[in-house]
Amino acid sequence: MWVCYCEGGASSSWCWYCCSSCPKKVLQFAGIEDVFTSSRGSTKTLGNFVKETFDYLMKTYGFLTPDFWKEPSFTKSPFQEYFDILAKPANKVIVYATEEAAPERFEA
């Protein structure tokens, strides 16, 4: 089992010095300036330690923190956009399908 602890705060310089050079480079490429790494289990191969450090970074960057949120752009619904037009009372217009259905007109 591999465990890699990462602290974002400033730690003493010996912690950064204790981190082995290869995982230290991986973490520097990721933009982490100050870190303390620790492992449990078999650390005989450097490749496994670097791989687990990379996996840790991938899991850490999988979180979507509020500083990465996009600003939503909402559009107005048609009711909000045309509220002034819809709020006015409409003139009633009666439309008949055929002339035969229309009532007789009286001329004055």
Residue frames as a rotation matrix with the C-alpha (Angstrom) as fourth column:
MET 1
0.584 0.812 0.000 0.00
0.812 -0.584 0.000 0.00
0.000 0.000 -1.000 0.00
TRP 2
-0.551 -0.755 0.355 1.36
0.768 -0.626 -0.138 3.39
0.326 0.197 0.925 -1.02
VAL 3
0.607 0.677 -0.417 0.44
0.779 -0.611 0.142 6.56
-0.159 -0.411 -0.898 0.77
CYS 4
-0.506 -0.723 0.469 1.61
0.765 -0.628 -0.142 9.99
0.397 0.288 0.871 -0.28
TYR 5
0.336 0.585 -0.738 0.73
0.849 -0.528 -0.031 12.87
-0.408 -0.616 -0.674 2.01
CYS 6
-0.383 -0.411 0.827 0.73
0.730 -0.683 -0.002 16.38
0.566 0.603 0.562 0.60
GLU 7
0.141 0.372 -0.918 0.53
0.825 -0.556 -0.098 19.57
-0.547 -0.743 -0.385 2.61
GLY 8
0.464 0.130 0.876 -0.21
0.753 -0.579 -0.313 22.81
0.467 0.805 -0.367 0.85
GLY 9
0.998 -0.054 -0.009 1.12
-0.039 -0.817 0.576 25.02
-0.039 -0.575 -0.818 3.63
ALA 10
0.351 -0.936 0.035 4.69
-0.565 -0.241 -0.789 26.08
0.747 0.257 -0.613 4.02
SER 11
0.972 -0.153 -0.176 6.73
0.233 0.661 0.714 23.52
0.007 -0.735 0.678 5.85
SER 12
0.508 -0.843 -0.178 10.32
-0.340 -0.385 0.858 23.67
-0.792 -0.375 -0.482 6.89
SER 13
0.325 -0.440 -0.837 13.03
-0.946 -0.137 -0.295 23.37
0.015 0.888 -0.460 4.27
TRP 14
-0.688 -0.620 0.378 14.18
-0.632 0.767 0.108 19.97
-0.357 -0.165 -0.919 5.50
CYS 15
0.079 0.785 0.614 10.80
-0.041 0.618 -0.785 18.49
-0.996 0.037 0.081 4.51
TRP 16
0.843 0.210 -0.495 11.30
-0.462 -0.186 -0.867 19.59
-0.274 0.960 -0.060 0.94
TYR 17
-0.089 -0.961 -0.262 14.85
-0.992 0.111 -0.067 18.32
0.094 0.254 -0.963 1.04
CYS 18
-0.457 -0.075 0.886 13.71
-0.467 0.869 -0.167 14.90
-0.757 -0.490 -0.432 2.34
CYS 19
0.670 0.738 0.073 11.51
-0.290 0.351 -0.890 14.29
-0.683 0.576 0.450 -0.66
SER 20
-0.054 -0.729 0.682 13.37
0.542 0.553 0.633 12.14
-0.839 0.404 0.365 -3.17
SER 21
-0.664 -0.382 -0.643 14.48
-0.166 -0.763 0.625 13.89
-0.729 0.521 0.443 -6.33
CYS 22
-0.947 0.275 0.166 12.27
0.248 0.298 0.922 12.12
0.203 0.914 -0.350 -8.88
PRO 23
-0.021 0.985 -0.173 8.87
0.988 0.047 0.148 12.54
0.153 -0.168 -0.974 -7.14
LYS 24
-0.097 -0.096 -0.991 10.03
0.472 -0.881 0.039 16.05
-0.876 -0.464 0.131 -6.24
LYS 25
-0.938 -0.271 -0.218 10.39
-0.072 -0.460 0.885 16.85
-0.340 0.845 0.412 -9.95
VAL 26
-0.592 0.790 0.156 6.94
0.672 0.377 0.637 15.39
0.445 0.483 -0.754 -10.70
LEU 27
0.193 0.678 -0.709 5.42
0.942 -0.331 -0.061 17.57
-0.276 -0.656 -0.703 -7.99
GLN 28
-0.434 -0.406 -0.804 7.29
0.175 -0.913 0.367 20.65
-0.884 0.019 0.468 -9.25
PHE 29
-0.981 0.114 0.159 5.92
0.153 -0.059 0.986 20.07
0.122 0.992 0.041 -12.76
ALA 30
-0.191 0.973 -0.132 2.45
0.893 0.228 0.389 19.93
0.408 -0.043 -0.912 -11.21
GLY 31
-0.020 0.135 0.991 3.00
0.028 -0.990 0.136 23.36
0.999 0.031 0.016 -9.67
ILE 32
0.914 0.262 -0.308 3.37
0.288 0.114 0.951 22.28
0.284 -0.958 0.029 -6.05
GLU 33
0.417 -0.782 0.462 6.09
-0.428 -0.618 -0.659 24.35
0.801 0.077 -0.593 -4.45
ASP 34
-0.535 -0.574 0.620 6.48
-0.797 0.098 -0.596 22.85
0.281 -0.813 -0.510 -0.99
VAL 35
0.543 0.739 -0.400 5.57
-0.608 0.674 0.420 19.27
0.579 0.015 0.815 -0.10
PHE 36
-0.418 -0.588 0.693 6.34
-0.862 0.498 -0.097 16.46
-0.287 -0.638 -0.715 2.29
THR 37
0.279 0.481 -0.831 5.97
-0.700 0.694 0.167 12.94
0.657 0.535 0.531 0.91
SER 38
-0.389 -0.321 0.863 5.82
-0.826 0.536 -0.173 9.80
-0.407 -0.781 -0.474 2.96
SER 39
0.058 0.398 -0.915 5.37
-0.730 0.643 0.233 6.19
0.681 0.655 0.328 1.96
ARG 40
0.012 -0.005 1.000 4.55
-0.797 0.604 0.012 2.94
-0.604 -0.797 0.003 3.69
GLY 41
0.891 0.285 0.353 5.31
-0.068 0.853 -0.517 -0.47
-0.449 0.437 0.780 2.35
SER 42
0.186 -0.844 0.504 7.93
0.769 0.444 0.460 -1.54
-0.611 0.302 0.732 -0.12
THR 43
0.863 0.027 -0.505 9.72
-0.212 -0.887 -0.410 1.41
-0.459 0.461 -0.759 -1.71
LYS 44
0.108 -0.885 0.453 12.46
0.385 0.457 0.802 -0.58
-0.917 0.088 0.390 -3.39
THR 45
-0.315 -0.200 0.928 11.64
0.949 -0.037 0.314 0.66
-0.029 0.979 0.201 -6.87
LEU 46
-0.782 -0.051 -0.621 11.62
0.127 -0.989 -0.079 4.35
-0.610 -0.140 0.780 -7.66
GLY 47
-0.896 0.444 -0.007 9.19
-0.067 -0.118 0.991 3.79
0.439 0.888 0.136 -10.54
ASN 48
-0.201 0.856 -0.476 6.42
0.819 0.413 0.397 2.63
0.537 -0.310 -0.785 -8.21
PHE 49
-0.269 0.048 -0.962 6.94
0.781 -0.574 -0.247 5.63
-0.564 -0.817 0.116 -5.93
VAL 50
-0.923 -0.080 -0.375 6.80
-0.139 -0.842 0.522 8.05
-0.358 0.534 0.766 -8.87
LYS 51
-0.704 0.707 -0.073 3.73
0.215 0.309 0.926 6.29
0.677 0.636 -0.370 -10.26
GLU 52
-0.065 0.692 -0.719 1.91
0.981 0.177 0.082 6.55
0.184 -0.700 -0.690 -6.94
THR 53
-0.555 -0.174 -0.813 2.87
0.407 -0.909 -0.084 10.20
-0.725 -0.378 0.576 -6.63
PHE 54
-0.967 0.212 -0.140 1.40
-0.223 -0.443 0.868 10.82
0.122 0.871 0.476 -10.08
ASP 55
-0.412 0.859 -0.304 -1.77
0.574 0.504 0.645 8.88
0.707 0.091 -0.701 -9.20
TYR 56
-0.233 0.264 -0.936 -2.10
0.897 -0.313 -0.311 10.95
-0.375 -0.912 -0.164 -6.04
LEU 57
-0.824 -0.123 -0.553 -1.86
-0.029 -0.966 0.258 14.14
-0.566 0.228 0.792 -8.09
MET 58
-0.830 0.554 -0.061 -4.49
-0.014 0.089 0.996 12.88
0.557 0.828 -0.067 -10.53
LYS 59
-0.162 0.794 -0.586 -6.88
0.890 0.374 0.262 12.11
0.427 -0.479 -0.767 -7.68
THR 60
-0.394 -0.044 -0.918 -6.21
0.659 -0.710 -0.249 15.48
-0.640 -0.703 0.309 -6.07
TYR 61
-0.889 0.019 -0.458 -6.86
-0.281 -0.813 0.511 17.42
-0.362 0.582 0.728 -9.26
GLY 62
-0.724 0.689 0.009 -10.05
0.514 0.531 0.673 15.41
0.459 0.493 -0.739 -9.80
PHE 63
-0.133 0.672 -0.729 -11.82
0.868 -0.276 -0.412 17.61
-0.478 -0.688 -0.546 -7.26
LEU 64
-0.194 0.163 0.967 -13.58
0.670 -0.698 0.252 20.62
0.716 0.697 0.026 -8.73
THR 65
-0.425 -0.048 -0.904 -13.02
0.828 -0.423 -0.367 23.38
-0.365 -0.905 0.220 -6.22
PRO 66
0.554 0.789 -0.265 -14.95
0.623 -0.604 -0.497 26.67
-0.552 0.110 -0.826 -6.42
ASP 67
0.078 -0.565 -0.821 -11.99
-0.316 -0.795 0.517 28.56
-0.945 0.220 -0.241 -7.88
PHE 68
-0.907 -0.380 0.184 -12.26
0.024 0.389 0.921 26.31
-0.421 0.839 -0.344 -10.98
TRP 69
-0.066 0.962 0.266 -16.02
0.709 0.233 -0.665 26.82
-0.702 0.145 -0.698 -11.44
LYS 70
-0.745 -0.077 0.663 -17.13
0.600 -0.514 0.614 28.60
0.294 0.855 0.428 -14.58
GLU 71
-0.765 0.530 -0.365 -19.27
-0.224 -0.751 -0.621 31.69
-0.603 -0.394 0.693 -14.30
PRO 72
-0.349 0.683 0.642 -22.73
0.789 0.584 -0.193 30.65
-0.507 0.439 -0.742 -15.53
SER 73
-0.946 0.141 -0.291 -24.24
-0.270 -0.839 0.473 32.66
-0.178 0.526 0.832 -18.35
PHE 74
-0.406 0.886 0.223 -28.01
0.591 0.441 -0.676 32.58
-0.697 -0.143 -0.703 -18.06
THR 75
-0.928 0.229 0.292 -30.24
0.135 -0.525 0.840 33.70
0.346 0.819 0.457 -20.90
LYS 76
-0.645 0.757 0.100 -33.61
-0.603 -0.425 -0.675 35.27
-0.468 -0.496 0.731 -20.34
SER 77
-0.552 0.584 0.596 -36.67
0.620 0.765 -0.175 33.16
-0.558 0.273 -0.784 -20.95
PRO 78
-0.642 0.346 0.684 -39.12
0.544 -0.424 0.724 34.47
0.541 0.837 0.083 -23.57
PHE 79
0.455 0.856 -0.245 -41.51
0.783 -0.253 0.568 35.53
0.424 -0.451 -0.786 -20.80
GLN 80
0.275 -0.433 -0.858 -38.82
0.657 -0.567 0.497 37.68
-0.702 -0.701 0.129 -19.18
GLU 81
-0.729 -0.650 0.216 -37.55
0.578 -0.413 0.704 39.05
-0.368 0.638 0.677 -22.46
TYR 82
-0.700 0.548 0.458 -40.97
0.217 -0.448 0.867 40.10
0.681 0.706 0.195 -23.78
PHE 83
-0.547 0.480 -0.686 -42.56
0.818 0.133 -0.559 40.94
-0.177 -0.867 -0.465 -20.42
ASP 84
-0.718 0.249 -0.650 -43.49
-0.126 -0.965 -0.229 44.51
-0.684 -0.082 0.725 -21.43
ILE 85
-0.736 0.446 -0.510 -45.27
-0.587 -0.043 0.809 43.34
0.339 0.894 0.293 -24.56
LEU 86
-0.558 0.518 -0.648 -47.05
0.405 0.852 0.332 40.50
0.724 -0.078 -0.686 -22.78
ALA 87
-0.719 0.259 -0.645 -48.14
0.613 -0.203 -0.764 42.72
-0.329 -0.944 -0.012 -19.87
LYS 88
-0.809 0.451 -0.377 -50.11
-0.530 -0.837 0.138 45.10
-0.253 0.311 0.916 -22.11
PRO 89
-0.054 0.852 0.521 -53.75
0.019 0.522 -0.853 44.14
-0.998 -0.036 -0.044 -22.68
ALA 90
-0.900 -0.281 0.334 -54.21
0.290 0.188 0.938 42.95
-0.327 0.941 -0.088 -26.22
ASN 91
-0.398 0.790 -0.467 -56.89
-0.856 -0.502 -0.121 44.32
-0.330 0.351 0.876 -28.53
LYS 92
-0.202 0.401 0.894 -59.41
0.043 0.915 -0.400 41.62
-0.978 -0.042 -0.203 -29.16
VAL 93
-0.460 0.035 -0.887 -59.55
-0.874 -0.194 0.446 40.60
-0.156 0.980 0.120 -32.77
ILE 94
0.138 0.572 0.808 -62.12
-0.199 0.816 -0.543 38.11
-0.970 -0.086 0.227 -33.96
VAL 95
-0.599 -0.371 -0.710 -61.20
-0.779 0.062 0.624 36.22
-0.187 0.927 -0.326 -37.07
TYR 96
0.417 0.787 0.455 -63.74
-0.504 0.617 -0.604 34.06
-0.756 0.022 0.654 -38.83
ALA 97
-0.404 -0.599 0.691 -62.76
0.170 0.693 0.700 31.16
-0.899 0.400 -0.179 -40.99
THR 98
-0.584 0.278 0.763 -65.34
0.807 0.095 0.583 31.82
0.090 0.956 -0.280 -43.73
GLU 99
-0.933 0.276 0.229 -67.49
-0.248 -0.958 0.144 34.79
0.260 0.078 0.963 -44.68
GLU 100
-0.137 0.941 -0.310 -70.64
-0.031 0.309 0.951 32.75
0.990 0.140 -0.013 -44.23
ALA 101
0.008 0.096 -0.995 -69.93
0.906 0.420 0.048 32.35
0.423 -0.902 -0.084 -40.53
ALA 102
-0.920 -0.387 -0.057 -69.42
0.379 -0.846 -0.376 36.11
0.097 -0.367 0.925 -40.07
PRO 103
-0.122 0.916 -0.381 -72.41
0.741 -0.171 -0.649 38.06
-0.660 -0.362 -0.658 -38.69
GLU 104
0.294 0.316 0.902 -74.13
0.878 -0.461 -0.125 40.61
0.377 0.829 -0.413 -40.89
ARG 105
-0.727 -0.581 -0.366 -72.75
0.667 -0.724 -0.175 44.12
-0.163 -0.371 0.914 -40.78
PHE 106
0.495 0.864 -0.092 -74.96
0.835 -0.503 -0.224 47.09
-0.240 0.035 -0.970 -40.26
GLU 107
-0.559 -0.650 0.516 -74.02
0.762 -0.647 0.011 50.25
0.327 0.399 0.857 -42.07
ALA 108
-0.050 0.531 -0.846 -74.99
0.753 -0.536 -0.381 53.51
-0.656 -0.656 -0.373 -40.51
